[in-house]
Amino acid sequence: MGFFLRVHKLIEAVEGYKSCYSMEGGAPVTNNQSEPTKADVQATELNKMPVPGKNDTEFSAEEAAEVFEQNQSSANRTIENKQQ
């Protein structure tokens, strides 16, 4: 590859870089509108901290027994109502 061709490709690369980025406050900022902003990312549901206890599936034996008893009494009432 000739010297001038390499210089030309280097200039194209620099021009392409300049068109994609601008310097604001000393940091490169993309001008690409398809990328989400920092605020958009921080506001997404998947980026939020989990609430303690919200998705707990554990329960005690006492809680299980209570639910079982409630379901049994409900089932017994249903059977009694059908028999009447």
C-alpha positions in Angstrom: 0.0 0.0 0.0 1.4 3.4 -1.0 2.2 6.1 1.5 -0.5 8.5 0.2 -3.2 5.7 0.3 -2.3 5.0 3.9 -2.5 8.7 4.8 -5.9 8.9 3.0 -7.2 5.9 5.0 -6.0 7.4 8.2 -7.7 10.7 7.5 -10.9 8.9 6.7 -10.7 7.0 9.9 -10.1 10.3 11.9 -13.0 12.0 10.1 -15.3 9.1 10.8 -14.3 9.2 14.5 -15.0 13.0 14.6 -18.4 12.5 13.1 -19.4 9.9 15.7 -18.1 11.7 18.8 -18.0 15.2 20.1 -16.1 16.5 23.1 -18.3 17.9 25.8 -16.8 18.6 29.2 -13.6 16.8 28.2 -15.3 13.4 27.7 -16.3 11.9 24.4 -20.1 11.8 24.0 -21.7 9.8 21.3 -24.2 11.5 19.0 -25.9 8.2 18.3 -29.6 8.6 19.2 -30.4 4.9 19.1 -28.4 4.3 22.3 -30.2 4.8 25.6 -29.2 7.6 27.9 -27.9 7.0 31.4 -31.3 8.1 32.8 -33.1 5.6 30.6 -30.9 2.7 31.8 -31.2 3.7 35.5 -35.0 3.8 35.1 -35.4 0.3 33.7 -37.1 -2.3 35.8 -34.2 -4.8 35.5 -31.8 -2.2 36.9 -33.7 -1.7 40.1 -32.6 -3.2 43.4 -34.8 -6.1 44.6 -37.2 -5.4 47.4 -36.3 -7.7 50.4 -39.0 -10.4 50.9 -41.0 -9.5 47.8 -40.3 -12.7 45.9 -39.9 -15.0 48.9 -41.3 -18.4 48.3 -40.2 -19.9 51.6 -42.8 -20.6 54.3 -42.9 -22.3 57.6 -44.5 -25.6 58.5 -47.0 -23.7 60.7 -48.0 -21.6 57.7 -48.4 -24.7 55.6 -50.5 -26.4 58.2 -52.7 -23.3 58.5 -53.4 -23.2 54.8 -54.0 -27.0 54.7 -56.5 -26.7 57.5 -58.3 -23.8 55.8 -58.5 -25.8 52.5 -59.7 -28.9 54.3 -62.5 -27.0 56.1 -63.4 -25.3 52.9 -63.6 -28.6 51.1 -65.7 -30.1 53.8 -68.2 -27.3 53.6 -68.4 -27.7 49.8 -69.1 -31.5 50.3 -71.7 -30.8 53.0 -73.5 -28.2 50.7 -73.6 -30.6 47.8 -75.1 -33.4 50.1 -77.9 -31.1 51.3 
